[in-house]
Amino acid sequence: MKDLAEALALVLDGIEPLEAELAPIGAAAGRVAAAEACSVVDLPPFDRSAMDGYAVRAADVAAGTPLRVLGDAAAGGGAVAAVEAGTAVRISTGAAIPAGADAVLRVEDADAQNGAVRATAGVDAGAHVRYRGEDVHAGDVLARPGDRLTLPRISALASAGVGDVIVHRRPRLDLIVTGNELLPAGAPPEPGKIHESNGLMVRLLAGGAGAEIRDHGVIGDDAEATRAAVESGLEADVLVVSGGVSVGPHDHVKPAFAACGVEEVFWRVRIKPGKPLWFGRRGRTLVFGLPGNPLSAIVGTAVFILPALRRLQGERDAGPRFSRGRLGEPAGPSDGRTTFLTSRLVRAADGVLEAFPTERQGSHMTGALGESDGFAVAPHGSGPLAAGAEVDLLLL
């Protein structure tokens, strides 16, 4: 049985990012850059006004001295008359600074009458002018390989004239759920049957991490059907099978992996819930066997599968996305395993998230999961933890 950190390293070590592809900037949010993305233009692309007011020569501005207004300069408008001694041009925010002007007199510092404008306050050269390239120069690198294209980066790239970016392609994930006892969500109850939720959660979590998902649906507890589904699923970058990874007479997943040439890397991790997690590889395909209990499947997906998906997409520091918080009441690990405690998470007065574990704990306690906001992580070997102890939080 592997400790969590060792098991995670075995999953992530050796994963190479998927090949690169060109994506339109509007479809690149959340993707990871596979090559440098550089500004096409200077920002600002020309000297422009930061204020509504009048483009002037600062040396001409003196309180009460009239300046003849030559015309208007609007954002996106064409060329206007050059500013000469004793003149000004009415200008809008974002408009190009006319030739000859070196400052903008704010509209609130000006008194315009009869085709002339008088300053009511002085202005220095360069005042309220945004100069070409003061933010970004053409050729400046705005995203580097391994950078996730967040919305701020996307905004910067679009503003800098970038229309397409080179990113790692999305990983293809095949999903198989096993079990004769499973009913579709919303189906009428039947004796001895339970409603299936693991596939739904894997789809939602993996889809949110950027995976393209092919769902094989529910496969009954049949050895040949399981083997055929596994063989088909191994065409993907990641194969996830929910259920059937134990050693009972109706658990056909591990024999199917072996028959299809999947090499086992580990089976069982020192965590609760999620101990029976299975991981292996065939070639470059990553293969995960998730336990059938809903909380086990969620923890296994969030802690192991999502980091693998992010690493495949080129993210440099892929790992479980833990937040730091503290316990709001005493708690601790169970059975000597790192324990993920379903918890209500409350923002304390000092801004720190406090975790209050639900009264019911266990891999089958989906009602308790519904009352929680995520998990507080009690490390194995830590012993009982007092209220106020710092812990990792896994937010859902």
N, C-alpha and C positions, 0 to 999 in steps of 0.2 A: 504494500500500500504506500502510495506516494504522499508526501506533504504537499500542500497547495502550491507553494512557490516552486518546488521541484517539478510538479506536474505541469504547471503553467510554462516553465522554461522548456520542457520537453515538447510542448505544443508549438511554442513560438520560435524556438531556435531552428534555424535552417529554412524558415519560410522566406521565399524570395517574392518581391512584389510582382504582380501580374504585368503583362506587356502593356505598352502605352498605346493610347489612341487620342485622336483629336476630338474635342467636345466643344460645342458652342458655349459661350460664356453664360448664357441663360440657363444651361442645363448642367453647369459645373459645380453648383453649390454643394458643399459637403464632400466633393471629390478631393483627391490628393494629387498635387502637381508631380509630373514625371520629368519635367524639364523646366528650366527657368522661363518665367513669363515676364517680359520687359515692357516698359512703357513705350508706346508708339509715338507719343507727342510730349512736348513740354507741358507742364501744368503750373500755372495757367499757360495756355497756348499763346497768349499775347498779353501786353500790359492792359489791365482793365480796372474799372472802378469798383471800389468796395462799398460805395455809398451812392445814394441819390443826391445829386447836387449839381455842381458846375465844374467842368474841367478848366483849369486856369494855369497861368504862370505864377508861382508863389511870389515872385519878386514884384508882381503887379498888384498884389492884394494889400490893400490898406483900408482901414475902417472908413466908410463913407465915400470912398472913391468908386465911381461907377465904371463898370466894365460892359462893353457892348456885347450882347448875346448874339452869336452868329447862327445858331441853330440847335438842333437836338441830336444827341448820340444815344441810340437805343440798343439794348442788348440784341445781338444778332443782326443789327442794321448795317448798312453800307458805310462807305467813307463819308466823312463830314469835313467841313472847312478846318484848316489848321488854325490853332490858337496863336495869335500874334499879340504884340504889346497892346494892352488896353482892351482886350477882348476875352470872351469866355464862351464855352459851349455847354448848354444844358445836357446833363448826362444821367443815365439810369444805372443802377447797380448791375454789374456784369458787362457793361458796354466797353468797347475798346477805347483807350485813352487817345484822343486826337493828337496828331502831330503838333509839337510845340508846347503842349501842356505838360506840367510836371507835378501837379497836385490836384486834389478835388476839394472844393469848398462845399461843405455839407449844406443841404437845403435848409437845415434849421439855423445855420449861421449866415444866411443870405436873405436879402430883401430885394425882390425882383419887381420892377415897375417900368412900364413904357419902353420895353425892349432892352433894358439894362439891368444889371444886378450889382448891388452894393454889399460888401462884406460887413457883417456885424462882429466878426472875430477874425483874428489872424490865422494864417495857415502856413505850415512849413513845406518845403519841397519834399515830395514823396508821400505827403499825407494822403491816406485813404486810396493809395494806388497799390494794386497787387501786380507784382512784376512777373513777366514771363519766366517760367522755370524756377520760381522761388520755392515751389513745393516739390516738383519732380522734373527731371530732365529726360528727354527721349533716350531710351536705352537703359534707364535705371531698372534694376531687378526688383520686381514687386512681389514675386513668389518664387521660392526655390524648391528643388525636388524634395519631396517629403512634407512640404507644407500643406496642411488642409486648407481648402479654399472656403473659408468662412465667409459670411455675408459681408463683413467689412473688407476682406480682400477682394471679393467679387466686385464690390462697389468701386474700389480703387482701380482695379483692372479695367472695368468698363469705362470709367472716367478717363483713363489713360489711353483709350482708343483700341483696347484689346478686344477682338471679336471671338477668338477661339483660343483654347488652352490645351496643352498636351497633359493628359492625366492617365493614371493607371485605370485599366478597364475595371468594371464592377465584377466581383466574384460571382460565379454561378453556384448556387446552393441547391442541392436536391434534398427533399424532405420525405421521409417514410415514417409513418406511424403504424405500430403493430398492435394487434390484440383483438381477439374475438369478442371481447366484452364491451367494445367501445361503440357508443352511439353518437351520431352527429349532434352538434349543438342545437338545442331546441326540439329534438325529436321526442316523441312520447316515451315515457319511461317503460322499461321492460324488465322482467325479473332477471336478476343476475347481471344486468348491464349497467354501465356508467357512461356518463357523457364525456366526450373527448375534448380536452382543452389544450394539451401540450402542443399540438400542431399549430393551433391558432397563435399561441404565445411565441413559438419559434418564428413563425412567419412575421409577426409584428416586430419582434426584437431584431431579427436578422434583416428585415426590410428596412428598418430604421437605420441600420448600420451600413446600408448601401448594397446589400446583396440582391441579385436577381434570382428569384425562387421558382423552382419547379416542384410542385406538390404532387407526390405519387398517391396521396390519399391514404386510407387505412387498409393495411394488409392483414388478413387473418393469420392465425397461428398455424401456418402451413409452411413446411420446410422449403418446398420447391418454389412456392410463390415468393417467399422471403428472399431466397437466393436470386431469383430472377429480378426482383425489384432492386436488390443491392447491386447486381451486375450493371443494371441500367443506370443506377444512381452514381456509379463510379466514373461516369463520363464527366461529372461536374468537378469544380474546384474543391468543393466541400460537400460531403455527404453526411447528413444527420439522420439517425434512426432513433426514434423514441420508443422505449419499451423493449422487452425481450432480451435484455443484455445479461440476465442472470443465468443460472445453470439448471433450471427446472426442465421437465420433459416437454413443456410447450414454449420454451425460450429458444428460438431458432436463429437469432441474430448473429451470435458469435460463430456458430458453425457456418453460417452464410458468409461472414467475413473471411473465414479461413478458406472456404471453398473458392472464393473469388480472388484469393491471393493478397488479401489485406494483411499487412504485418502489424501485429499488436505492439504498441509502445508501452501502454500501461492499462491496467484495469483496477479500479478502486482508488479513491483519493481520501485523505484524512480530513474530510469535511462533513458537516451535517447541516442540512440535507444534501444529498448528492453523492454519497460514498460510492455507489456502483458505477460511476462514470467510466466509460471505455473510450480509449483513443488509439488510433492506428493510422497507417498510411499505405496507399498503393501508388507508387510513383509520386507525383506531385499532389495527388488528391488526399485531402485531410478527411479522416473518417471519425465521426463521433457517435458513440452509443449513449443515449441519455436514459436514465432511469425513468420508469413510468409515472412515478408520483409527481404531481404538478409542481410543487415547490422545488423538488430536486431538479426537474427539467429547467425551471426558470433560473436557478442558481448556476447550473452547468452551462446554460446558454450565455448568461451575462458575464460569467467569470472566465470562460474558456473559448467559446465559439465567437463571441463578438470581438475580442482582441485579435483572434486569428483572421477574421474578416477585415479588420482595419489594417493588419500587417500586410495582407495580400494586396490591399489597395495602396500600399506604399507609406503608410503612416510610420514614422520613425520610432515613436515611443508608445507603440500599442501596448495596452495592458488593461486590466479591469478599471473601470472609471469609478474608483472609490472617492468619496468625499470624507473630510475629517470632521468629527463631531465628538460628542461625549454622551455618556449614559445619564439618563434622568433618574434612574433607580438602579439598585444593584442587579447584576446579572453575571453570567459566566458561560464558558464552553461546556458542552455536554459530551460525555463518553470519551474525554481526551481528544476530541476532534475540534478543529476550527469550526465554530458554529455560527450560522447565519440566522439571526433571531428576527423574525417578523416583528416590526416595530412601527409605532406611530412616531413621526418626526415633527418636533415642535421647535420653532425659532425662539430662543430665549431672549431676554432683554438685552444681553450683550451681543446679540446677532449670531451666536453659535447654535447649530442644530443639536437638539437634545433628543435622544432615542429612548422611547418607553416601550420595551418589549411587550407584545400582546400576551395575555394570560395563557392562551393555548399555543403550544409550539409543537411542530412535527411536520414531516414531509407531506402528510396527507391533510393537513389543516388548511384547506383552501378558504374556509370562512375567516380564519384569523388573517390570512393573506389579504382578504378583501377589506379588512379593518386597518391595514397598515399602509405606510408610504414607502416601504423598502425594508432593508435589513441592517441591523447592527451586527458587526463582525466581532465575535469573541475568539481570539486566537487560542489554538490548542496550547496547553501548558501554562496558560496565564493564571489559572485558578480563578476563584471568585473575584469579580471586579466591583468596586464600590461605585455608588452614584457619583458622577463627576469625572469618572475615568475616561480618558480619551480613547476613542475607537474609530475604526473605519466604518463608513456607511455606504451601503449600496442602494442608491435611490432608483426607484422604478417610476 
